[in-house]
Every structure is written in structure tokens, then in C-alpha cells.
């Protein structure tokens, strides 16, 4: 059975979705905003909150780090200064980790480089996320796998060969993997989501928990993904969707996140059992709307029933119409008035009686 345990939470085909509220850099470098995002995600029913961890100096080339970065989304004159402004360190991470624990939600982050894997492992997070941009970064995948934490890996911008290579790198080292279908467009349009890939992943990796990381607008794709077998769902969260920043516009506010979580729980309940059966609550409706076999007219005892003698009428509290062949051609053991139920115990075989 495919299953994954994150901080004692079991995630499997039989459980509710493990919902990750991706804060990312929507805290805008403000610890107070990050705290509020954690609180709102917890109140909305999320399973986990997640940040993004970068060792900016080692992650970017000098040219990229020093490149001008201005505009509505910028928090610094260069891209490096922008990223450093948004970056939290040990103090902030420890504070948010403790807050999350108090609120009953898991806390971890995406590691974008080797140093960030070490940082998160030392912090003692219950899982490590790998972003879509690193799906081909097999050295980082292997390094993160060796950290001994469950890995949550997004697969945006990848083809199946790259996904196989990533799983082939991780799974021999660490079987605790959640593989997430993702589309690396921001926001993603419905025709770009390709949720059928979830079935491809489930078939190709039968022992791996499959999930969905969504940059789409609203909750509906996540609900559909759960119905298709996704058991980890990741969505970005924000305090205000109108704020400047590349992620705010497709993120969920608290009310939206609560709707997402409750909807996922409803989908699980709606999937129910694979066994088709009559439910007790269906019986009154089926009695009212269903049909039964009754006498079409007054019929004497000994009469051999023909098709013309049998009517199909509501309510459905008698012999069902699919038993018609068991009735026609047999004789009545007692007289029947028009609309009286035809009961198998009242029928006899043979030529006794009269027509």
C-alpha cells in the first residue's frame, strides 16, 4: 500500500489530503506577516505550512545576484538584495517552527541548495520540499534524500524521462517520497494542469504517494486532483491577493484555504466505497419512485398469467419488474384484484386450475 508518514501523520489512499499551505515569500520579509500566515493556515485546517530556504550567495551566479531588480515586485535594487530581504534565518525559522507546533500544523520548507538542506535538517523539520526547478538537479535530489526526511518533490516543467530519473535517484536512497504533479506557470490555466498525469504517476510508481502542487486559481483543480488519487495538495497562501509580488495573485486567502480543505474532505467522503450497494437512506426514495408487478385486472384463482395480465406500477414495495419472466406463464394460487401485488408464493406451476 502506498503510504507516507510526515510527523506521525499517515498519508495514503485511505486518508484525507495532506494540505500544504505554501507561504513562500508572501510574508514579504516580515516576521509578523509570516506569523499571521501560519495562524490563518492552521485555522483553515491546513496540515502544514511551508517556507522557501535559499543560501543566496551560493545559489546564484554573481551576475544574477548583482543584476538590477526594480519594479513593483522588488524588495531591493538588485536581485540579490531582493532575495536577501525576503530570506529568514535561524531565529525566524525557530520562532515559526515553535508557533506551528503550538497550532498543531507541521512546519518545513523548500530547500533550493545543499546548504539549505543542511539548515533544514539541523532545524529538525519533518519533511523537505524540492521545487520543480530542481527536478533535473540529481545531485541535490540525492543529497536531500540522504538527509533522512520525507521528500515532497514537484515536477513542473518536466517530462516523464526527467521524472523517472528523479525518482530513480531518490527512491533507492529514501523511499519516503511524495511526487507532485505541477505546472510551472503562474497562474496556471485549466488546460495546462494535465491532471490525468496523476494517473500516469500512480501507475508508474505504485508504492509512492502522489500529489498535486497547484498554481491555478481557486480550489476546484485540487478537489479534482484528490478524486484522481492525489493525497498531498500544495497551494500558496497570502494575507492579501492584491499585494505586489509574483505569487500573491494566485494564492489563497484564509477563507479560500478553509474552502479548499473542507472541499477536499467532502471529496473523500463522496468517493466512499467501490462496492455498489443499496444504501439504507436510498430505500424510501426507491419505494416511492420504483415499480412493482401487480395484477392489471381482476384475475381468478388458477388463471395462467400472460403479459397482458401484469402491470408495472409504483410504489416499488413489491416484486420488482426484473422478475417479470418468473411470473408470466405461471398460474395463480388465489384470486387477485386489480392492482394487487403479484407474489411468487401465490404462483403455482403445472396445468392445475383453469384459465
C-alpha positions as CSV (number, residue, x, y, z in Angstrom):
1,X,0.0,0.0,0.0
2,X,1.3,3.4,-0.9
3,X,1.8,5.4,2.3
4,X,3.9,8.2,3.7
5,X,4.3,9.4,7.3
6,X,5.1,13.1,7.9
7,X,5.5,13.9,11.6
8,X,3.3,11.0,12.6
9,X,0.6,11.9,10.1
10,X,0.0,9.0,7.8
11,X,-0.8,9.9,4.2
12,X,-2.3,7.2,2.0
13,X,-5.1,6.5,-0.4
14,X,-7.4,6.0,2.6
15,X,-6.7,9.3,4.2
16,X,-7.7,12.9,3.8
17,X,-5.4,15.1,1.8
18,X,-2.2,16.3,3.4
19,X,-2.6,20.0,2.7
20,X,0.5,22.2,2.5
21,X,0.0,25.9,2.8
22,X,2.9,27.4,0.8
23,X,3.8,30.7,2.4
24,X,6.9,31.0,0.1
25,X,8.0,34.7,0.2
26,X,4.4,36.0,0.6
27,X,5.5,37.1,4.1
28,X,7.5,39.9,2.3
29,X,10.3,39.6,4.7
30,X,8.1,40.5,7.7
31,X,8.1,38.0,10.6
32,X,4.7,39.4,11.8
33,X,3.1,38.6,8.4
34,X,4.7,35.2,8.4
35,X,3.2,34.6,11.9
36,X,-0.3,35.6,10.7
37,X,0.0,33.4,7.6
38,X,0.8,30.4,9.9
39,X,-2.1,31.2,12.1
40,X,-4.5,31.6,9.3
41,X,-3.4,28.4,7.6
42,X,-3.8,26.5,10.8
43,X,-7.2,28.0,11.4
44,X,-8.2,27.0,7.8
45,X,-7.3,23.4,8.5
46,X,-4.0,23.0,6.6
47,X,-1.8,20.1,7.6
48,X,1.4,22.0,7.1
49,X,2.9,25.4,6.5
50,X,6.0,25.9,4.3
51,X,8.6,28.5,3.6
52,X,11.4,28.6,0.9
53,X,15.0,28.4,2.0
54,X,17.9,29.7,-0.1
55,X,21.6,30.2,0.5
56,X,21.5,33.2,-1.9
57,X,25.3,33.8,-2.2
58,X,26.0,30.2,-3.3
59,X,22.7,29.7,-5.2
60,X,23.1,32.5,-7.8
61,X,25.9,33.5,-10.2
62,X,27.5,36.8,-9.3
63,X,25.9,38.3,-12.4
64,X,22.4,37.3,-11.4
65,X,22.9,38.2,-7.8
66,X,24.1,41.7,-8.8
67,X,21.7,42.2,-11.6
68,X,19.4,45.3,-11.3
69,X,15.9,44.3,-10.0
70,X,13.4,47.1,-9.9
71,X,9.7,47.3,-10.2
72,X,6.5,46.6,-8.3
73,X,7.6,43.2,-7.0
74,X,11.1,44.3,-5.9
75,X,12.3,44.5,-2.3
76,X,15.8,45.6,-3.3
77,X,17.8,47.4,-6.0
78,X,19.5,44.1,-7.2
79,X,18.1,40.6,-7.4
80,X,20.5,39.5,-4.6
81,X,19.4,42.3,-2.3
82,X,15.7,41.5,-3.1
83,X,16.3,37.8,-2.2
84,X,18.2,38.6,0.9
85,X,15.5,40.9,2.1
86,X,13.0,38.1,1.9
87,X,15.3,35.4,3.5
88,X,14.6,34.2,7.0
89,X,17.4,32.8,9.1
90,X,17.6,30.5,12.2
91,X,15.9,33.0,14.5
92,X,12.9,33.4,12.3
93,X,12.7,29.7,11.4
94,X,12.9,28.6,15.0
95,X,10.2,31.1,16.0
96,X,7.8,30.0,13.3
97,X,8.6,26.3,13.9
98,X,7.5,26.7,17.6
99,X,4.4,28.6,16.6
100,X,3.4,26.0,14.1
101,X,3.9,23.3,16.8
102,X,1.6,25.2,19.2
103,X,-1.0,25.5,16.5
104,X,-0.8,21.8,15.5
105,X,0.5,22.2,12.0
106,X,3.7,20.8,10.5
107,X,6.4,23.3,9.5
108,X,9.0,22.8,6.8
109,X,10.5,24.5,3.8
110,X,11.7,24.0,0.2
111,X,15.5,23.6,0.0
112,X,17.0,25.2,-3.1
113,X,20.6,24.2,-2.5
114,X,22.9,22.0,-0.4
115,X,23.4,24.5,2.4
116,X,19.6,24.8,2.7
117,X,19.2,21.0,3.0
118,X,21.7,21.1,5.9
119,X,19.9,24.1,7.5
120,X,16.6,22.4,7.5
121,X,17.9,19.0,8.6
122,X,19.6,20.7,11.6
123,X,16.4,22.5,12.4
124,X,14.6,19.1,12.6
125,X,11.9,19.7,10.1
126,X,9.6,16.7,9.5
127,X,10.0,16.9,5.7
128,X,11.9,18.7,2.9
129,X,10.4,20.1,-0.3
130,X,12.2,20.1,-3.6
131,X,10.9,22.6,-6.1
132,X,10.1,22.0,-9.8
133,X,13.2,23.9,-10.8
134,X,15.4,21.2,-9.3
135,X,13.7,18.2,-10.9
136,X,16.8,17.6,-13.0
137,X,19.2,18.5,-10.2
138,X,20.0,14.9,-9.4
139,X,23.0,15.9,-7.1
140,X,20.6,18.0,-4.9
141,X,17.9,15.2,-5.0
142,X,20.4,12.6,-3.8
143,X,21.8,14.9,-1.1
144,X,18.3,15.7,0.2
145,X,17.3,12.1,0.1
146,X,20.3,11.3,2.4
147,X,19.0,13.7,5.0
148,X,16.6,11.0,6.2
149,X,13.5,13.2,5.9
150,X,10.4,12.5,3.7
151,X,10.8,14.4,0.4
152,X,8.0,16.2,-1.3
153,X,9.0,16.8,-4.9
154,X,7.2,18.9,-7.5
155,X,7.5,18.1,-11.2
156,X,6.6,21.3,-13.1
157,X,8.4,21.8,-16.3
158,X,9.5,18.2,-16.5
159,X,8.9,15.4,-19.0
160,X,8.4,11.8,-17.9
161,X,12.0,10.9,-18.5
162,X,13.1,13.6,-16.1
163,X,10.5,12.4,-13.5
164,X,11.7,8.8,-13.8
165,X,15.3,9.9,-13.4
166,X,14.4,12.0,-10.3
167,X,12.6,9.0,-8.7
168,X,15.4,6.7,-9.7
169,X,17.8,9.0,-7.9
170,X,15.7,9.4,-4.7
171,X,13.9,6.1,-4.1
172,X,17.0,3.8,-3.8
173,X,18.2,6.1,-1.0
174,X,14.9,7.2,0.6
175,X,11.5,5.5,-0.1
176,X,9.6,8.3,1.7
177,X,8.6,10.4,-1.3
178,X,5.5,12.3,-2.3
179,X,5.6,13.0,-6.1
180,X,3.5,16.1,-7.1
181,X,2.1,16.9,-10.5
182,X,2.7,20.6,-11.1
183,X,2.6,23.1,-13.9
184,X,5.2,25.8,-13.8
185,X,3.1,28.7,-15.0
186,X,1.9,31.4,-12.7
187,X,-1.0,31.3,-12.7
188,X,-1.7,28.1,-14.5
189,X,-4.7,27.9,-16.9
190,X,-7.0,24.9,-16.7
191,X,-5.8,23.4,-20.0
192,X,-2.3,23.5,-18.6
193,X,-2.9,21.4,-15.5
194,X,-2.9,18.0,-17.1
195,X,-4.4,16.3,-14.0
196,X,-4.5,13.0,-15.9
197,X,-0.8,12.8,-15.2
198,X,-1.8,11.8,-11.7
199,X,-3.0,8.5,-13.1
200,X,0.3,8.1,-15.0
201,X,2.3,8.6,-11.8
202,X,0.1,6.3,-9.8
203,X,0.6,3.5,-12.4
204,X,4.3,4.1,-12.8
205,X,5.1,4.5,-9.1
206,X,2.6,2.1,-7.3
207,X,4.3,2.5,-3.9
208,X,4.7,6.2,-4.0
209,X,2.2,8.8,-2.6
210,X,1.1,11.1,-5.4
211,X,0.1,14.7,-5.0
212,X,-0.7,18.0,-6.7
213,X,1.0,21.4,-6.4
214,X,-1.3,24.0,-7.9
215,X,-0.7,27.5,-9.2
216,X,-4.2,27.6,-10.6
217,X,-6.9,30.0,-9.4
218,X,-9.3,28.6,-6.8
219,X,-9.8,25.2,-5.2
220,X,-11.6,23.1,-7.9
221,X,-8.5,21.6,-9.5
222,X,-7.3,20.4,-6.1
223,X,-10.6,18.8,-5.5
224,X,-10.4,17.1,-8.9
225,X,-6.9,16.0,-8.2
226,X,-7.9,14.3,-4.9
227,X,-10.6,12.4,-6.8
228,X,-7.9,11.3,-9.3
229,X,-5.6,10.0,-6.5
230,X,-3.6,13.0,-5.2
231,X,-3.2,12.8,-1.5
232,X,-0.8,15.7,-1.0
233,X,-2.1,19.1,-2.1
234,X,0.0,22.2,-2.0
235,X,-1.4,25.7,-2.6
236,X,0.1,29.1,-2.0
237,X,-1.4,31.3,0.7
238,X,-1.5,35.1,1.2
239,X,-2.9,37.7,3.5
240,X,-3.9,39.8,0.6
241,X,-4.2,38.7,-3.0
242,X,-3.7,42.2,-4.3
243,X,-0.3,42.7,-2.8
244,X,2.7,43.2,-5.1
245,X,4.7,40.0,-5.7
246,X,4.7,37.3,-8.2
247,X,2.9,34.7,-6.1
248,X,0.1,36.7,-4.3
249,X,-2.3,36.8,-7.3
250,X,-2.8,33.0,-7.5
251,X,-2.6,32.4,-3.7
252,X,-5.4,31.6,-1.4
253,X,-6.6,33.9,1.5
254,X,-7.8,32.2,4.7
255,X,-11.4,31.9,3.6
256,X,-10.3,30.3,0.4
257,X,-7.9,27.9,2.1
258,X,-10.7,26.8,4.5
259,X,-13.0,26.2,1.5
260,X,-10.2,24.1,-0.1
261,X,-9.6,22.0,3.0
262,X,-13.3,21.4,3.6
263,X,-13.9,20.6,-0.1
264,X,-11.1,18.0,-0.1
265,X,-12.7,16.4,2.9
266,X,-16.1,16.3,1.1
267,X,-14.5,14.8,-1.9
268,X,-13.0,12.0,0.2
269,X,-16.5,11.3,1.8
270,X,-18.0,11.5,-1.7
271,X,-15.7,8.8,-3.1
272,X,-17.0,6.4,-0.5
273,X,-16.8,2.7,-1.2
274,X,-16.1,0.9,-4.5
275,X,-18.8,-1.6,-3.7
276,X,-22.1,-0.8,-5.4
277,X,-24.9,-1.5,-3.0
278,X,-28.3,-0.2,-1.9
279,X,-27.9,2.3,0.9
280,X,-30.4,2.4,3.8
281,X,-31.2,6.1,3.0
282,X,-32.0,5.2,-0.6
283,X,-34.8,2.8,0.3
284,X,-37.6,5.3,0.9
285,X,-36.9,7.1,-2.4
286,X,-36.7,3.8,-4.3
287,X,-40.0,2.6,-2.7
288,X,-41.7,5.8,-3.9
289,X,-40.1,6.0,-7.3
290,X,-39.6,2.3,-8.0
291,X,-42.0,-0.1,-9.6
292,X,-43.5,-3.5,-8.8
293,X,-45.6,-6.1,-10.6
294,X,-49.3,-6.0,-9.9
295,X,-52.5,-7.5,-11.5
296,X,-53.6,-5.5,-14.5
297,X,-57.2,-6.5,-13.8
298,X,-59.2,-8.8,-11.6
299,X,-57.9,-12.3,-12.0
300,X,-59.4,-15.6,-10.8
301,X,-57.5,-18.4,-9.0
302,X,-55.9,-20.9,-11.4
303,X,-55.5,-18.3,-14.1
304,X,-52.3,-18.6,-16.2
305,X,-50.6,-15.2,-16.3
306,X,-49.8,-13.5,-19.6
307,X,-48.1,-10.3,-20.3
308,X,-51.4,-8.6,-20.6
309,X,-52.3,-9.6,-17.1
310,X,-49.4,-7.9,-15.5
311,X,-48.9,-4.2,-14.9
312,X,-45.8,-2.3,-13.7
313,X,-46.7,0.4,-11.2
314,X,-45.4,2.4,-8.3
315,X,-44.7,2.2,-5.4
316,X,-41.7,-0.1,-5.6
317,X,-42.5,-2.1,-2.4
318,X,-43.2,-5.4,-4.1
319,X,-41.9,-7.8,-6.7
320,X,-39.5,-5.9,-9.0
321,X,-40.1,-5.7,-12.8
322,X,-36.9,-7.6,-13.5
323,X,-38.8,-10.7,-12.2
324,X,-41.4,-10.5,-15.0
325,X,-40.1,-13.6,-16.7
326,X,-40.6,-15.5,-13.4
327,X,-44.3,-14.6,-13.4
328,X,-45.5,-14.9,-16.9
329,X,-46.8,-18.4,-17.7
330,X,-47.5,-19.5,-14.1
331,X,-50.9,-19.9,-12.5
332,X,-52.4,-18.1,-9.7
333,X,-52.9,-20.0,-6.4
334,X,-55.5,-17.4,-5.3
335,X,-57.6,-14.7,-7.0
336,X,-56.1,-11.2,-7.4
337,X,-57.9,-7.9,-7.6
338,X,-56.7,-5.2,-10.0
339,X,-53.5,-3.5,-8.7
340,X,-52.9,-6.3,-6.1
341,X,-49.3,-7.3,-5.7
342,X,-48.2,-10.4,-7.5
343,X,-46.3,-12.5,-5.1
344,X,-44.2,-15.5,-6.1
345,X,-45.5,-17.6,-3.2
346,X,-49.0,-17.3,-4.7
347,X,-48.0,-18.8,-8.0
348,X,-48.0,-22.5,-8.9
349,X,-46.6,-24.4,-11.8
350,X,-48.3,-27.1,-14.0
351,X,-51.6,-27.2,-15.6
352,X,-53.8,-27.4,-12.5
353,X,-56.7,-24.9,-12.2
354,X,-58.4,-23.0,-15.0
355,X,-57.7,-20.1,-17.4
